[in-house]
Amino acid sequence: KNITPLFLPPYSPELNCVERIWLYMRQHYWSNRSYPSLGDIALAAIEDMVKLDRATLRSIFHTTWVTRTV
């Protein structure tokens, strides 16, 4: 009775953190590159994601509507 569901719009990448990381990776690592196979894309994704440090991830995931002090 006391809960009101709030449904997300059909397309809302700003509310999904994974969308933000893919956007960052495409802009900073994966632009203007070609890959011979799907396996090469997966390897490049793993290698590039390992390069991300904590400060970079915080800047990618930072939002004004979600605040958490650690």
PDB file of N, CA, C, O and CB in Angstrom:
ATOM      1  N   LYS A   1       0.818  -1.197   0.000  1.00  0.00           N
ATOM      2  CA  LYS A   1       0.000   0.000   0.000  1.00  0.00           C
ATOM      3  C   LYS A   1       0.862   1.262   0.000  1.00  0.00           C
ATOM      4  O   LYS A   1       0.503   2.251  -0.639  1.00  0.00           O
ATOM      5  CB  LYS A   1      -0.931  -0.002   1.203  1.00  0.00           C
ATOM      6  N   ASN A   2       1.977   1.243   0.697  1.00  0.00           N
ATOM      7  CA  ASN A   2       2.783   2.450   0.858  1.00  0.00           C
ATOM      8  C   ASN A   2       3.839   2.630  -0.219  1.00  0.00           C
ATOM      9  O   ASN A   2       4.624   3.576  -0.153  1.00  0.00           O
ATOM     10  CB  ASN A   2       3.443   2.433   2.191  1.00  0.00           C
ATOM     11  N   ILE A   3       3.879   1.756  -1.197  1.00  0.00           N
ATOM     12  CA  ILE A   3       4.907   1.835  -2.231  1.00  0.00           C
ATOM     13  C   ILE A   3       4.272   2.233  -3.553  1.00  0.00           C
ATOM     14  O   ILE A   3       3.276   1.649  -3.982  1.00  0.00           O
ATOM     15  CB  ILE A   3       5.655   0.489  -2.372  1.00  0.00           C
ATOM     16  N   THR A   4       4.859   3.231  -4.187  1.00  0.00           N
ATOM     17  CA  THR A   4       4.409   3.656  -5.507  1.00  0.00           C
ATOM     18  C   THR A   4       5.524   3.388  -6.509  1.00  0.00           C
ATOM     19  O   THR A   4       6.583   4.009  -6.413  1.00  0.00           O
ATOM     20  CB  THR A   4       4.004   5.162  -5.509  1.00  0.00           C
ATOM     21  N   PRO A   5       5.326   2.489  -7.461  1.00  0.00           N
ATOM     22  CA  PRO A   5       6.386   2.220  -8.431  1.00  0.00           C
ATOM     23  C   PRO A   5       6.557   3.396  -9.395  1.00  0.00           C
ATOM     24  O   PRO A   5       5.586   4.000  -9.850  1.00  0.00           O
ATOM     25  CB  PRO A   5       6.080   0.932  -9.214  1.00  0.00           C
ATOM     26  N   LEU A   6       7.800   3.694  -9.684  1.00  0.00           N
ATOM     27  CA  LEU A   6       8.127   4.721 -10.674  1.00  0.00           C
ATOM     28  C   LEU A   6       8.830   4.013 -11.829  1.00  0.00           C
ATOM     29  O   LEU A   6       9.929   3.485 -11.661  1.00  0.00           O
ATOM     30  CB  LEU A   6       9.032   5.872 -10.057  1.00  0.00           C
ATOM     31  N   PHE A   7       8.209   4.002 -12.974  1.00  0.00           N
ATOM     32  CA  PHE A   7       8.759   3.290 -14.113  1.00  0.00           C
ATOM     33  C   PHE A   7       9.703   4.193 -14.891  1.00  0.00           C
ATOM     34  O   PHE A   7       9.450   5.386 -15.057  1.00  0.00           O
ATOM     35  CB  PHE A   7       7.639   2.774 -15.020  1.00  0.00           C
ATOM     36  N   LEU A   8      10.797   3.605 -15.365  1.00  0.00           N
ATOM     37  CA  LEU A   8      11.754   4.345 -16.175  1.00  0.00           C
ATOM     38  C   LEU A   8      11.195   4.537 -17.580  1.00  0.00           C
ATOM     39  O   LEU A   8      10.418   3.716 -18.066  1.00  0.00           O
ATOM     40  CB  LEU A   8      13.116   3.615 -16.223  1.00  0.00           C
ATOM     41  N   PRO A   9      11.594   5.616 -18.220  1.00  0.00           N
ATOM     42  CA  PRO A   9      11.207   5.776 -19.619  1.00  0.00           C
ATOM     43  C   PRO A   9      11.822   4.657 -20.464  1.00  0.00           C
ATOM     44  O   PRO A   9      12.791   4.030 -20.037  1.00  0.00           O
ATOM     45  CB  PRO A   9      11.646   7.164 -20.152  1.00  0.00           C
ATOM     46  N   PRO A  10      11.273   4.398 -21.659  1.00  0.00           N
ATOM     47  CA  PRO A  10      11.792   3.305 -22.472  1.00  0.00           C
ATOM     48  C   PRO A  10      13.272   3.471 -22.821  1.00  0.00           C
ATOM     49  O   PRO A  10      14.005   2.484 -22.890  1.00  0.00           O
ATOM     50  CB  PRO A  10      10.986   3.190 -23.736  1.00  0.00           C
ATOM     51  N   TYR A  11      13.712   4.697 -23.040  1.00  0.00           N
ATOM     52  CA  TYR A  11      15.118   4.931 -23.352  1.00  0.00           C
ATOM     53  C   TYR A  11      15.648   5.957 -22.361  1.00  0.00           C
ATOM     54  O   TYR A  11      15.315   7.139 -22.450  1.00  0.00           O
ATOM     55  CB  TYR A  11      15.308   5.416 -24.832  1.00  0.00           C
ATOM     56  N   SER A  12      16.461   5.515 -21.431  1.00  0.00           N
ATOM     57  CA  SER A  12      16.990   6.425 -20.423  1.00  0.00           C
ATOM     58  C   SER A  12      18.425   6.043 -20.061  1.00  0.00           C
ATOM     59  O   SER A  12      18.664   5.544 -18.961  1.00  0.00           O
ATOM     60  CB  SER A  12      16.099   6.417 -19.167  1.00  0.00           C
ATOM     61  N   PRO A  13      19.382   6.267 -20.961  1.00  0.00           N
ATOM     62  CA  PRO A  13      20.769   5.861 -20.682  1.00  0.00           C
ATOM     63  C   PRO A  13      21.397   6.598 -19.510  1.00  0.00           C
ATOM     64  O   PRO A  13      22.306   6.074 -18.866  1.00  0.00           O
ATOM     65  CB  PRO A  13      21.614   6.076 -21.901  1.00  0.00           C
ATOM     66  N   GLU A  14      20.926   7.809 -19.224  1.00  0.00           N
ATOM     67  CA  GLU A  14      21.491   8.560 -18.101  1.00  0.00           C
ATOM     68  C   GLU A  14      21.150   7.919 -16.760  1.00  0.00           C
ATOM     69  O   GLU A  14      21.788   8.234 -15.755  1.00  0.00           O
ATOM     70  CB  GLU A  14      20.990   9.998 -18.126  1.00  0.00           C
ATOM     71  N   LEU A  15      20.173   7.038 -16.721  1.00  0.00           N
ATOM     72  CA  LEU A  15      19.799   6.357 -15.487  1.00  0.00           C
ATOM     73  C   LEU A  15      20.475   4.984 -15.352  1.00  0.00           C
ATOM     74  O   LEU A  15      20.370   4.333 -14.312  1.00  0.00           O
ATOM     75  CB  LEU A  15      18.287   6.197 -15.427  1.00  0.00           C
ATOM     76  N   ASN A  16      21.158   4.560 -16.398  1.00  0.00           N
ATOM     77  CA  ASN A  16      21.817   3.256 -16.384  1.00  0.00           C
ATOM     78  C   ASN A  16      23.326   3.471 -16.428  1.00  0.00           C
ATOM     79  O   ASN A  16      23.856   3.959 -17.426  1.00  0.00           O
ATOM     80  CB  ASN A  16      21.343   2.371 -17.583  1.00  0.00           C
ATOM     81  N   CYS A  17      24.007   3.115 -15.369  1.00  0.00           N
ATOM     82  CA  CYS A  17      25.452   3.344 -15.263  1.00  0.00           C
ATOM     83  C   CYS A  17      26.249   2.614 -16.332  1.00  0.00           C
ATOM     84  O   CYS A  17      27.284   3.111 -16.776  1.00  0.00           O
ATOM     85  CB  CYS A  17      25.939   2.920 -13.902  1.00  0.00           C
ATOM     86  N   VAL A  18      25.791   1.457 -16.748  1.00  0.00           N
ATOM     87  CA  VAL A  18      26.526   0.699 -17.762  1.00  0.00           C
ATOM     88  C   VAL A  18      26.567   1.465 -19.077  1.00  0.00           C
ATOM     89  O   VAL A  18      27.574   1.422 -19.782  1.00  0.00           O
ATOM     90  CB  VAL A  18      25.888  -0.683 -17.974  1.00  0.00           C
ATOM     91  N   GLU A  19      25.500   2.158 -19.414  1.00  0.00           N
ATOM     92  CA  GLU A  19      25.482   2.958 -20.638  1.00  0.00           C
ATOM     93  C   GLU A  19      26.554   4.037 -20.585  1.00  0.00           C
ATOM     94  O   GLU A  19      27.168   4.358 -21.602  1.00  0.00           O
ATOM     95  CB  GLU A  19      24.098   3.593 -20.850  1.00  0.00           C
ATOM     96  N   ARG A  20      26.774   4.582 -19.427  1.00  0.00           N
ATOM     97  CA  ARG A  20      27.763   5.647 -19.292  1.00  0.00           C
ATOM     98  C   ARG A  20      29.180   5.127 -19.470  1.00  0.00           C
ATOM     99  O   ARG A  20      30.015   5.811 -20.062  1.00  0.00           O
ATOM    100  CB  ARG A  20      27.629   6.318 -17.941  1.00  0.00           C
ATOM    101  N   ILE A  21      29.465   3.931 -18.970  1.00  0.00           N
ATOM    102  CA  ILE A  21      30.808   3.374 -19.134  1.00  0.00           C
ATOM    103  C   ILE A  21      31.066   3.038 -20.599  1.00  0.00           C
ATOM    104  O   ILE A  21      32.170   3.256 -21.098  1.00  0.00           O
ATOM    105  CB  ILE A  21      30.987   2.118 -18.256  1.00  0.00           C
ATOM    106  N   TRP A  22      30.041   2.501 -21.304  1.00  0.00           N
ATOM    107  CA  TRP A  22      30.234   2.197 -22.726  1.00  0.00           C
ATOM    108  C   TRP A  22      30.479   3.470 -23.517  1.00  0.00           C
ATOM    109  O   TRP A  22      31.314   3.480 -24.421  1.00  0.00           O
ATOM    110  CB  TRP A  22      29.016   1.451 -23.293  1.00  0.00           C
ATOM    111  N   LEU A  23      29.780   4.524 -23.201  1.00  0.00           N
ATOM    112  CA  LEU A  23      29.994   5.799 -23.883  1.00  0.00           C
ATOM    113  C   LEU A  23      31.417   6.296 -23.660  1.00  0.00           C
ATOM    114  O   LEU A  23      32.077   6.733 -24.603  1.00  0.00           O
ATOM    115  CB  LEU A  23      28.984   6.849 -23.397  1.00  0.00           C
ATOM    116  N   TYR A  24      31.891   6.231 -22.426  1.00  0.00           N
ATOM    117  CA  TYR A  24      33.260   6.662 -22.119  1.00  0.00           C
ATOM    118  C   TYR A  24      34.277   5.819 -22.881  1.00  0.00           C
ATOM    119  O   TYR A  24      35.216   6.353 -23.471  1.00  0.00           O
ATOM    120  CB  TYR A  24      33.529   6.571 -20.605  1.00  0.00           C
ATOM    121  N   MET A  25      34.088   4.511 -22.866  1.00  0.00           N
ATOM    122  CA  MET A  25      35.034   3.624 -23.545  1.00  0.00           C
ATOM    123  C   MET A  25      35.045   3.873 -25.050  1.00  0.00           C
ATOM    124  O   MET A  25      36.109   3.863 -25.669  1.00  0.00           O
ATOM    125  CB  MET A  25      34.688   2.159 -23.260  1.00  0.00           C
ATOM    126  N   ARG A  26      33.882   4.096 -25.640  1.00  0.00           N
ATOM    127  CA  ARG A  26      33.839   4.386 -27.077  1.00  0.00           C
ATOM    128  C   ARG A  26      34.534   5.695 -27.391  1.00  0.00           C
ATOM    129  O   ARG A  26      35.231   5.792 -28.401  1.00  0.00           O
ATOM    130  CB  ARG A  26      32.396   4.432 -27.573  1.00  0.00           C
ATOM    131  N   GLN A  27      34.365   6.693 -26.561  1.00  0.00           N
ATOM    132  CA  GLN A  27      34.970   7.997 -26.811  1.00  0.00           C
ATOM    133  C   GLN A  27      36.475   8.003 -26.582  1.00  0.00           C
ATOM    134  O   GLN A  27      37.200   8.689 -27.304  1.00  0.00           O
ATOM    135  CB  GLN A  27      34.324   9.036 -25.935  1.00  0.00           C
ATOM    136  N   HIS A  28      36.963   7.256 -25.597  1.00  0.00           N
ATOM    137  CA  HIS A  28      38.366   7.356 -25.220  1.00  0.00           C
ATOM    138  C   HIS A  28      39.244   6.209 -25.707  1.00  0.00           C
ATOM    139  O   HIS A  28      40.451   6.393 -25.862  1.00  0.00           O
ATOM    140  CB  HIS A  28      38.464   7.441 -23.754  1.00  0.00           C
ATOM    141  N   TYR A  29      38.684   5.052 -25.948  1.00  0.00           N
ATOM    142  CA  TYR A  29      39.517   3.903 -26.312  1.00  0.00           C
ATOM    143  C   TYR A  29      39.155   3.273 -27.650  1.00  0.00           C
ATOM    144  O   TYR A  29      40.050   2.893 -28.404  1.00  0.00           O
ATOM    145  CB  TYR A  29      39.423   2.865 -25.247  1.00  0.00           C
ATOM    146  N   TRP A  30      37.883   3.155 -27.961  1.00  0.00           N
ATOM    147  CA  TRP A  30      37.484   2.328 -29.085  1.00  0.00           C
ATOM    148  C   TRP A  30      37.160   3.093 -30.357  1.00  0.00           C
ATOM    149  O   TRP A  30      36.776   2.474 -31.349  1.00  0.00           O
ATOM    150  CB  TRP A  30      36.319   1.528 -28.701  1.00  0.00           C
ATOM    151  N   SER A  31      37.297   4.398 -30.370  1.00  0.00           N
ATOM    152  CA  SER A  31      36.969   5.139 -31.583  1.00  0.00           C
ATOM    153  C   SER A  31      38.079   4.987 -32.619  1.00  0.00           C
ATOM    154  O   SER A  31      39.256   4.876 -32.275  1.00  0.00           O
ATOM    155  CB  SER A  31      36.739   6.624 -31.262  1.00  0.00           C
ATOM    156  N   ASN A  32      37.696   4.983 -33.865  1.00  0.00           N
ATOM    157  CA  ASN A  32      38.616   4.921 -35.009  1.00  0.00           C
ATOM    158  C   ASN A  32      39.524   3.695 -34.981  1.00  0.00           C
ATOM    159  O   ASN A  32      40.698   3.777 -35.343  1.00  0.00           O
ATOM    160  CB  ASN A  32      39.466   6.169 -35.050  1.00  0.00           C
ATOM    161  N   ARG A  33      38.990   2.584 -34.559  1.00  0.00           N
ATOM    162  CA  ARG A  33      39.734   1.323 -34.579  1.00  0.00           C
ATOM    163  C   ARG A  33      38.885   0.268 -35.285  1.00  0.00           C
ATOM    164  O   ARG A  33      37.655   0.313 -35.241  1.00  0.00           O
ATOM    165  CB  ARG A  33      40.111   0.860 -33.127  1.00  0.00           C
ATOM    166  N   SER A  34      39.537  -0.652 -35.916  1.00  0.00           N
ATOM    167  CA  SER A  34      38.812  -1.775 -36.510  1.00  0.00           C
ATOM    168  C   SER A  34      39.384  -3.073 -35.940  1.00  0.00           C
ATOM    169  O   SER A  34      40.550  -3.136 -35.551  1.00  0.00           O
ATOM    170  CB  SER A  34      38.912  -1.755 -38.079  1.00  0.00           C
ATOM    171  N   TYR A  35      38.552  -4.090 -35.900  1.00  0.00           N
ATOM    172  CA  TYR A  35      38.934  -5.360 -35.309  1.00  0.00           C
ATOM    173  C   TYR A  35      38.623  -6.478 -36.294  1.00  0.00           C
ATOM    174  O   TYR A  35      37.551  -6.492 -36.900  1.00  0.00           O
ATOM    175  CB  TYR A  35      38.204  -5.588 -33.961  1.00  0.00           C
ATOM    176  N   PRO A  36      39.556  -7.416 -36.459  1.00  0.00           N
ATOM    177  CA  PRO A  36      39.327  -8.493 -37.416  1.00  0.00           C
ATOM    178  C   PRO A  36      38.249  -9.496 -36.982  1.00  0.00           C
ATOM    179  O   PRO A  36      37.626 -10.135 -37.830  1.00  0.00           O
ATOM    180  CB  PRO A  36      40.613  -9.222 -37.651  1.00  0.00           C
ATOM    181  N   SER A  37      38.026  -9.637 -35.672  1.00  0.00           N
ATOM    182  CA  SER A  37      37.034 -10.615 -35.229  1.00  0.00           C
ATOM    183  C   SER A  37      36.372 -10.144 -33.932  1.00  0.00           C
ATOM    184  O   SER A  37      36.836  -9.212 -33.276  1.00  0.00           O
ATOM    185  CB  SER A  37      37.689 -12.005 -35.029  1.00  0.00           C
ATOM    186  N   LEU A  38      35.293 -10.806 -33.591  1.00  0.00           N
ATOM    187  CA  LEU A  38      34.574 -10.496 -32.363  1.00  0.00           C
ATOM    188  C   LEU A  38      35.435 -10.790 -31.136  1.00  0.00           C
ATOM    189  O   LEU A  38      35.348 -10.084 -30.130  1.00  0.00           O
ATOM    190  CB  LEU A  38      33.270 -11.291 -32.297  1.00  0.00           C
ATOM    191  N   GLY A  39      36.247 -11.809 -31.217  1.00  0.00           N
ATOM    192  CA  GLY A  39      37.153 -12.139 -30.115  1.00  0.00           C
ATOM    193  C   GLY A  39      38.166 -11.034 -29.862  1.00  0.00           C
ATOM    194  O   GLY A  39      38.520 -10.764 -28.715  1.00  0.00           O
ATOM    195  N   ASP A  40      38.634 -10.395 -30.929  1.00  0.00           N
ATOM    196  CA  ASP A  40      39.572  -9.283 -30.779  1.00  0.00           C
ATOM    197  C   ASP A  40      38.913  -8.081 -30.108  1.00  0.00           C
ATOM    198  O   ASP A  40      39.552  -7.355 -29.347  1.00  0.00           O
ATOM    199  CB  ASP A  40      40.132  -8.877 -32.142  1.00  0.00           C
ATOM    200  N   ILE A  41      37.642  -7.882 -30.395  1.00  0.00           N
ATOM    201  CA  ILE A  41      36.902  -6.790 -29.739  1.00  0.00           C
ATOM    202  C   ILE A  41      36.796  -7.084 -28.238  1.00  0.00           C
ATOM    203  O   ILE A  41      37.003  -6.195 -27.412  1.00  0.00           O
ATOM    204  CB  ILE A  41      35.470  -6.619 -30.372  1.00  0.00           C
ATOM    205  N   ALA A  42      36.479  -8.319 -27.895  1.00  0.00           N
ATOM    206  CA  ALA A  42      36.353  -8.694 -26.486  1.00  0.00           C
ATOM    207  C   ALA A  42      37.683  -8.527 -25.753  1.00  0.00           C
ATOM    208  O   ALA A  42      37.709  -8.035 -24.625  1.00  0.00           O
ATOM    209  CB  ALA A  42      35.859 -10.144 -26.360  1.00  0.00           C
ATOM    210  N   LEU A  43      38.787  -8.933 -26.385  1.00  0.00           N
ATOM    211  CA  LEU A  43      40.103  -8.771 -25.759  1.00  0.00           C
ATOM    212  C   LEU A  43      40.450  -7.297 -25.565  1.00  0.00           C
ATOM    213  O   LEU A  43      40.984  -6.918 -24.523  1.00  0.00           O
ATOM    214  CB  LEU A  43      41.182  -9.453 -26.604  1.00  0.00           C
ATOM    215  N   ALA A  44      40.151  -6.469 -26.560  1.00  0.00           N
ATOM    216  CA  ALA A  44      40.418  -5.039 -26.437  1.00  0.00           C
ATOM    217  C   ALA A  44      39.576  -4.435 -25.318  1.00  0.00           C
ATOM    218  O   ALA A  44      40.056  -3.572 -24.582  1.00  0.00           O
ATOM    219  CB  ALA A  44      40.135  -4.318 -27.768  1.00  0.00           C
ATOM    220  N   ALA A  45      38.336  -4.875 -25.181  1.00  0.00           N
ATOM    221  CA  ALA A  45      37.467  -4.360 -24.121  1.00  0.00           C
ATOM    222  C   ALA A  45      38.042  -4.703 -22.746  1.00  0.00           C
ATOM    223  O   ALA A  45      38.063  -3.859 -21.850  1.00  0.00           O
ATOM    224  CB  ALA A  45      36.037  -4.934 -24.264  1.00  0.00           C
ATOM    225  N   ILE A  46      38.498  -5.919 -22.586  1.00  0.00           N
ATOM    226  CA  ILE A  46      39.069  -6.331 -21.300  1.00  0.00           C
ATOM    227  C   ILE A  46      40.339  -5.543 -21.002  1.00  0.00           C
ATOM    228  O   ILE A  46      40.516  -5.040 -19.893  1.00  0.00           O
ATOM    229  CB  ILE A  46      39.368  -7.843 -21.298  1.00  0.00           C
ATOM    230  N   GLU A  47      41.222  -5.437 -21.994  1.00  0.00           N
ATOM    231  CA  GLU A  47      42.484  -4.719 -21.797  1.00  0.00           C
ATOM    232  C   GLU A  47      42.248  -3.245 -21.458  1.00  0.00           C
ATOM    233  O   GLU A  47      42.931  -2.684 -20.601  1.00  0.00           O
ATOM    234  CB  GLU A  47      43.356  -4.831 -23.051  1.00  0.00           C
ATOM    235  N   ASP A  48      41.279  -2.621 -22.131  1.00  0.00           N
ATOM    236  CA  ASP A  48      41.025  -1.205 -21.897  1.00  0.00           C
ATOM    237  C   ASP A  48      40.301  -0.957 -20.582  1.00  0.00           C
ATOM    238  O   ASP A  48      40.542   0.061 -19.932  1.00  0.00           O
ATOM    239  CB  ASP A  48      40.220  -0.630 -23.035  1.00  0.00           C
ATOM    240  N   MET A  49      39.426  -1.859 -20.180  1.00  0.00           N
ATOM    241  CA  MET A  49      38.715  -1.671 -18.915  1.00  0.00           C
ATOM    242  C   MET A  49      39.642  -1.812 -17.717  1.00  0.00           C
ATOM    243  O   MET A  49      39.418  -1.188 -16.680  1.00  0.00           O
ATOM    244  CB  MET A  49      37.575  -2.667 -18.801  1.00  0.00           C
ATOM    245  N   VAL A  50      40.672  -2.621 -17.854  1.00  0.00           N
ATOM    246  CA  VAL A  50      41.644  -2.780 -16.774  1.00  0.00           C
ATOM    247  C   VAL A  50      42.401  -1.466 -16.542  1.00  0.00           C
ATOM    248  O   VAL A  50      42.891  -1.226 -15.439  1.00  0.00           O
ATOM    249  CB  VAL A  50      42.634  -3.926 -17.100  1.00  0.00           C
ATOM    250  N   LYS A  51      42.501  -0.632 -17.550  1.00  0.00           N
ATOM    251  CA  LYS A  51      43.220   0.636 -17.444  1.00  0.00           C
ATOM    252  C   LYS A  51      42.473   1.679 -16.610  1.00  0.00           C
ATOM    253  O   LYS A  51      43.069   2.664 -16.173  1.00  0.00           O
ATOM    254  CB  LYS A  51      43.480   1.187 -18.824  1.00  0.00           C
ATOM    255  N   LEU A  52      41.183   1.471 -16.388  1.00  0.00           N
ATOM    256  CA  LEU A  52      40.386   2.447 -15.657  1.00  0.00           C
ATOM    257  C   LEU A  52      40.734   2.409 -14.171  1.00  0.00           C
ATOM    258  O   LEU A  52      40.758   1.342 -13.558  1.00  0.00           O
ATOM    259  CB  LEU A  52      38.884   2.184 -15.865  1.00  0.00           C
ATOM    260  N   ASP A  53      41.000   3.566 -13.607  1.00  0.00           N
ATOM    261  CA  ASP A  53      41.283   3.628 -12.176  1.00  0.00           C
ATOM    262  C   ASP A  53      40.042   4.112 -11.422  1.00  0.00           C
ATOM    263  O   ASP A  53      39.028   4.462 -12.027  1.00  0.00           O
ATOM    264  CB  ASP A  53      42.490   4.560 -11.897  1.00  0.00           C
ATOM    265  N   ARG A  54      40.141   4.125 -10.126  1.00  0.00           N
ATOM    266  CA  ARG A  54      38.999   4.474  -9.266  1.00  0.00           C
ATOM    267  C   ARG A  54      38.503   5.900  -9.519  1.00  0.00           C
ATOM    268  O   ARG A  54      37.297   6.139  -9.567  1.00  0.00           O
ATOM    269  CB  ARG A  54      39.385   4.318  -7.794  1.00  0.00           C
ATOM    270  N   ALA A  55      39.427   6.841  -9.678  1.00  0.00           N
ATOM    271  CA  ALA A  55      39.033   8.234  -9.894  1.00  0.00           C
ATOM    272  C   ALA A  55      38.291   8.403 -11.218  1.00  0.00           C
ATOM    273  O   ALA A  55      37.325   9.162 -11.299  1.00  0.00           O
ATOM    274  CB  ALA A  55      40.264   9.145  -9.865  1.00  0.00           C
ATOM    275  N   THR A  56      38.740   7.703 -12.245  1.00  0.00           N
ATOM    276  CA  THR A  56      38.067   7.784 -13.546  1.00  0.00           C
ATOM    277  C   THR A  56      36.668   7.198 -13.456  1.00  0.00           C
ATOM    278  O   THR A  56      35.714   7.779 -13.973  1.00  0.00           O
ATOM    279  CB  THR A  56      38.881   7.051 -14.630  1.00  0.00           C
ATOM    280  N   LEU A  57      36.544   6.063 -12.807  1.00  0.00           N
ATOM    281  CA  LEU A  57      35.218   5.455 -12.655  1.00  0.00           C
ATOM    282  C   LEU A  57      34.284   6.356 -11.858  1.00  0.00           C
ATOM    283  O   LEU A  57      33.107   6.480 -12.198  1.00  0.00           O
ATOM    284  CB  LEU A  57      35.332   4.089 -11.971  1.00  0.00           C
ATOM    285  N   ARG A  58      34.785   6.977 -10.822  1.00  0.00           N
ATOM    286  CA  ARG A  58      33.944   7.907 -10.048  1.00  0.00           C
ATOM    287  C   ARG A  58      33.461   9.066 -10.915  1.00  0.00           C
ATOM    288  O   ARG A  58      32.308   9.483 -10.815  1.00  0.00           O
ATOM    289  CB  ARG A  58      34.720   8.452  -8.833  1.00  0.00           C
ATOM    290  N   SER A  59      34.346   9.582 -11.764  1.00  0.00           N
ATOM    291  CA  SER A  59      33.942  10.700 -12.616  1.00  0.00           C
ATOM    292  C   SER A  59      32.919  10.267 -13.663  1.00  0.00           C
ATOM    293  O   SER A  59      32.039  11.045 -14.032  1.00  0.00           O
ATOM    294  CB  SER A  59      35.164  11.308 -13.303  1.00  0.00           C
ATOM    295  N   ILE A  60      33.031   9.031 -14.141  1.00  0.00           N
ATOM    296  CA  ILE A  60      32.069   8.530 -15.125  1.00  0.00           C
ATOM    297  C   ILE A  60      30.700   8.328 -14.484  1.00  0.00           C
ATOM    298  O   ILE A  60      29.677   8.697 -15.061  1.00  0.00           O
ATOM    299  CB  ILE A  60      32.566   7.211 -15.745  1.00  0.00           C
ATOM    300  N   PHE A  61      30.686   7.744 -13.297  1.00  0.00           N
ATOM    301  CA  PHE A  61      29.422   7.392 -12.650  1.00  0.00           C
ATOM    302  C   PHE A  61      28.814   8.505 -11.807  1.00  0.00           C
ATOM    303  O   PHE A  61      27.704   8.356 -11.298  1.00  0.00           O
ATOM    304  CB  PHE A  61      29.625   6.197 -11.794  1.00  0.00           C
ATOM    305  N   HIS A  62      29.520   9.608 -11.653  1.00  0.00           N
ATOM    306  CA  HIS A  62      29.014  10.701 -10.822  1.00  0.00           C
ATOM    307  C   HIS A  62      27.740  11.289 -11.420  1.00  0.00           C
ATOM    308  O   HIS A  62      27.674  11.561 -12.618  1.00  0.00           O
ATOM    309  CB  HIS A  62      30.081  11.797 -10.666  1.00  0.00           C
ATOM    310  N   THR A  63      26.751  11.479 -10.592  1.00  0.00           N
ATOM    311  CA  THR A  63      25.512  12.130 -10.996  1.00  0.00           C
ATOM    312  C   THR A  63      25.118  13.139  -9.935  1.00  0.00           C
ATOM    313  O   THR A  63      25.526  13.038  -8.778  1.00  0.00           O
ATOM    314  CB  THR A  63      24.382  11.096 -11.221  1.00  0.00           C
ATOM    315  N   THR A  64      24.331  14.097 -10.336  1.00  0.00           N
ATOM    316  CA  THR A  64      23.885  15.105  -9.372  1.00  0.00           C
ATOM    317  C   THR A  64      22.715  14.596  -8.534  1.00  0.00           C
ATOM    318  O   THR A  64      22.476  15.107  -7.440  1.00  0.00           O
ATOM    319  CB  THR A  64      23.487  16.393 -10.096  1.00  0.00           C
ATOM    320  N   TRP A  65      21.998  13.620  -9.019  1.00  0.00           N
ATOM    321  CA  TRP A  65      20.819  13.146  -8.298  1.00  0.00           C
ATOM    322  C   TRP A  65      21.115  11.974  -7.375  1.00  0.00           C
ATOM    323  O   TRP A  65      20.253  11.572  -6.594  1.00  0.00           O
ATOM    324  CB  TRP A  65      19.751  12.752  -9.274  1.00  0.00           C
ATOM    325  N   VAL A  66      22.322  11.419  -7.453  1.00  0.00           N
ATOM    326  CA  VAL A  66      22.707  10.351  -6.531  1.00  0.00           C
ATOM    327  C   VAL A  66      23.944  10.822  -5.789  1.00  0.00           C
ATOM    328  O   VAL A  66      24.979  11.095  -6.397  1.00  0.00           O
ATOM    329  CB  VAL A  66      22.971   8.992  -7.285  1.00  0.00           C
ATOM    330  N   THR A  67      23.834  10.913  -4.497  1.00  0.00           N
ATOM    331  CA  THR A  67      24.984  11.320  -3.677  1.00  0.00           C
ATOM    332  C   THR A  67      25.195  10.302  -2.577  1.00  0.00           C
ATOM    333  O   THR A  67      24.258   9.878  -1.899  1.00  0.00           O
ATOM    334  CB  THR A  67      24.776  12.738  -3.074  1.00  0.00           C
ATOM    335  N   ARG A  68      26.428   9.931  -2.422  1.00  0.00           N
ATOM    336  CA  ARG A  68      26.762   9.005  -1.346  1.00  0.00           C
ATOM    337  C   ARG A  68      28.118   9.398  -0.814  1.00  0.00           C
ATOM    338  O   ARG A  68      29.080   9.503  -1.574  1.00  0.00           O
ATOM    339  CB  ARG A  68      26.754   7.519  -1.831  1.00  0.00           C
ATOM    340  N   THR A  69      28.203   9.615   0.464  1.00  0.00           N
ATOM    341  CA  THR A  69      29.491   9.933   1.066  1.00  0.00           C
ATOM    342  C   THR A  69      30.091   8.654   1.594  1.00  0.00           C
ATOM    343  O   THR A  69      29.409   7.829   2.202  1.00  0.00           O
ATOM    344  CB  THR A  69      29.352  10.991   2.193  1.00  0.00           C
ATOM    345  N   VAL A  70      31.369   8.505   1.353  1.00  0.00           N
ATOM    346  CA  VAL A  70      32.061   7.280   1.787  1.00  0.00           C
ATOM    347  C   VAL A  70      33.033   7.621   2.874  1.00  0.00           C
ATOM    348  O   VAL A  70      33.723   6.739   3.385  1.00  0.00           O
ATOM    349  CB  VAL A  70      32.790   6.592   0.613  1.00  0.00           C
TER     350      VAL A  70
END
